[in-house]
Amino acid sequence: MTAQAQTAPTILRRKQVEARTGLARSTIYQHVRAGTFPAPISLGAKSVGWIEAEVNAWLEARIDDSRKA
């Protein structure tokens, strides 16, 4: 396996993002429009995905915020 293959980002599809965050599709897109959730990347004409590391960072930030409250 090449070094490039090992560092390739993992892409999550919408259903995976919904399952991981507990958010509904409409809520995810509301947050994307508001700039408070990572924007999806285009995977093709009619498909998008989210970079796993960005979603994980968003989740970590939400956890940190809730622990401070």
Backbone as a ProteinNet text record, in pm:
[ID]
protein_1_A
[PRIMARY]
MTAQAQTAPTILRRKQVEARTGLARSTIYQHVRAGTFPAPISLGAKSVGWIEAEVNAWLEARIDDSRKA
[TERTIARY]
85.6	0	89.6	56.4	137.2	104.1	194.6	172.2	50.3	31.2	-82.4	-214.3	-221.9	-343.9	-373.1	-270.3	-289.6	-341.3	-311	-352.3	-475.1	-531.4	-649.6	-764.6	-836.3	-947.6	-1061	-1128.4	-1245.6	-1366.4	-1448.8	-1568.9	-1690.7	-1773	-1898.3	-2014.1	-2104	-2225	-2327.2	-2432.1	-2529.5	-2587.2	-2626	-2685	-2585.9	-2458.5	-2356.4	-2341.2	-2348.4	-2339.1	-2459.7	-2576.8	-2697.5	-2682.1	-2635	-2619.6	-2515	-2406.3	-2296.7	-2333.1	-2406.8	-2437.5	-2572.2	-2661.6	-2796.1	-2884.9	-2836.7	-2913.2	-2988.9	-3102.9	-3180.5	-3118.1	-3151.5	-3098.9	-3123.1	-3246.3	-3278.9	-3198.5	-3175	-3097.8	-2952	-2897.1	-2759.1	-2745.4	-2835.4	-2826.4	-2853.2	-2937	-2956.7	-2825.8	-2756.9	-2628.4	-2523.5	-2524.5	-2430.3	-2454.3	-2582.1	-2615.2	-2574	-2586.9	-2551.2	-2400	-2327.4	-2183.4	-2139.4	-2229.5	-2198.1	-2175.7	-2170.2	-2142.6	-2058.5	-1967.2	-1882.2	-1965.5	-1922.4	-1991	-1955.8	-2051.1	-2021.3	-1934.7	-1871.5	-1795.3	-1869.4	-1856.5	-1921.7	-1845.3	-1918.1	-1858.9	-1899.3	-1991.6	-2041.2	-2159.9	-2228.4	-2339.8	-2448.9	-2478.4	-2587.8	-2549.3	-2422.4	-2382.6	-2282.3	-2296.2	-2205.3	-2161.1	-2057.4	-2009.2	-1940.2	-1915.3	-1848.5	-1716.2	-1616.4	-1486.9	-1499.9	-1467.4	-1486.2	-1415.2	-1294	-1217.6	-1288.6	-1352.5	-1425	-1548.9	-1619.5	-1738.1	-1695.2	-1586.2	-1536.7	-1496	-1431.6	-1391.4	-1514.9	-1618.8	-1742.8	-1803.2	-1805.4	-1858.9	-1777.4	-1645.9	-1559.5	-1586.6	-1606.2	-1635.8	-1769.3	-1870.4	-1999.5	-1984.8	-1904.6	-1881.9	-1812.8	-1708.8	-1636.4	-1729.8	-1813.2	-1908.3	-2005.5	-2053.9	-2152.9	-2088.4	-1961.4	-1893.2	-1864.3	-1850.4	-1824.7	-1950.5	-2066.3	-2192.9	-2233.9
-117.9	0	123.5	219.8	340.3	436.8	529.5	630.5	715.4	743.1	825.5	754.8	625.2	551.1	549.9	548.8	547.4	681.4	789.9	921.1	974.7	895.9	940.5	962.9	1073.6	1100.3	1000.3	970.7	884.7	973.5	932.9	1008.8	939.2	1015.8	964.6	1008.9	918.3	952.8	1009.1	1068.9	1140	1051.9	930.3	841	814	803	781.9	905.5	1023.4	1148.4	1160.1	1126.7	1130.3	1036.9	914.9	817.3	862.6	919.3	959.5	1080.9	1175.8	1300.1	1296.3	1210.8	1208	1317.2	1386.8	1494.8	1443.4	1503.6	1471.5	1541	1492.8	1549.5	1699.5	1741.4	1883.8	1967.9	1915.4	1987.5	1999.5	1893	1897.4	2008.8	2012.5	2113.9	2254.8	2268.9	2400.3	2447.9	2357.9	2392.5	2423.1	2349.4	2377	2517.4	2552.4	2685.8	2795.8	2766.8	2865	2872.3	2778	2775.4	2713.9	2640.7	2580.9	2430.6	2375.8	2233.3	2222.3	2126.2	2112.8	2095.7	2161.8	2151.4	2018.5	1961.9	1837.9	1865.9	1760.6	1770.3	1693.3	1735.9	1669.9	1543.3	1434.1	1305.9	1268	1341.2	1313.2	1401.8	1372.9	1456.9	1469.3	1361.2	1363.4	1301.5	1308.2	1250.5	1340.8	1344.9	1423.3	1337.7	1383.3	1316.6	1418.6	1379.6	1465.3	1401.6	1483.7	1433.2	1394.7	1269.9	1215.7	1298.7	1341	1418.3	1549.2	1612.4	1737.6	1712.6	1604.2	1568.9	1535.4	1459.2	1425.2	1549.7	1645.4	1769.6	1847.4	1848.8	1916.5	1851.3	1717.4	1645.3	1674.8	1673.9	1702.9	1843.4	1938.8	2075.8	2081.8	2007.3	2005	1943	1837.3	1773.6	1871.6	1938.4	2036.7	2147.3	2198.4	2304.3	2257.6	2135.6	2086.3	2060.6	2027.2	2003.3	2133.8	2243.3	2373.6	2434.3	2394.9	2455.4	2414.7
0	0	0	-82.1	-91.7	20.9	45.5	149	115.8	-13.9	-54.2	-21.6	-43.3	-14.5	135.4	217.1	361.6	413.7	346.3	393.9	320	231.9	158.4	256.4	241.5	333.8	313.9	422.4	416.6	391.9	298.1	262.8	323	389.9	446.1	358.6	332	258.7	357.1	303.7	387.8	497.7	465.7	566.7	679.5	645.5	747.5	835.3	774	850.4	943.2	892.8	975.4	1095.3	1070.8	1178.7	1280.1	1231.4	1319.6	1403.9	1345.9	1417.1	1488.9	1444.1	1499.9	1443	1338.9	1276.4	1154.9	1128.3	1008.6	888	770	645.5	637.7	665.7	654.2	753.4	871.5	972.5	931.2	874	825.1	722.6	625.9	521.2	573.8	676.1	739.5	800.7	870	931.1	825.3	713.9	605.2	551.5	525.6	474.2	571.7	700.7	802.8	826.1	769	787.2	918.6	982.9	1112.3	1105.1	985.3	964.8	838.7	833.9	714.7	587.2	482.4	353.6	287.4	215.2	143.3	21.1	-27.8	-152.3	-259.3	-381.9	-493.7	-529.7	-542.4	-582.6	-723.6	-778.5	-912.6	-940.8	-1048.8	-1091.3	-985.5	-916.9	-820	-686.8	-651.4	-523.3	-453	-321.8	-239	-121.2	-56.4	63.4	152.2	273.9	370.1	408.2	430.4	474.2	621.3	649.9	784.3	890.2	863.8	962.5	996.8	898.2	924.4	1009.6	981.3	1060.8	1203.5	1216.9	1350.2	1428	1361.1	1427.3	1473.3	1390.2	1426.1	1551	1552.6	1668.1	1794.2	1783.2	1897.5	1951.9	1861.9	1904.7	1978.6	1930.3	1998.9	2137.1	2149	2279.1	2373.2	2323.4	2406.2	2452	2360.9	2397.6	2504.6	2493.4	2590.2	2726.5	2729.6	2857.1	2930.4	2855.5	2917.1	2976.6	2924.1	2965.5	3106.2
[MASK]
+++++++++++++++++++++++++++++++++++++++++++++++++++++++++++++++++++++

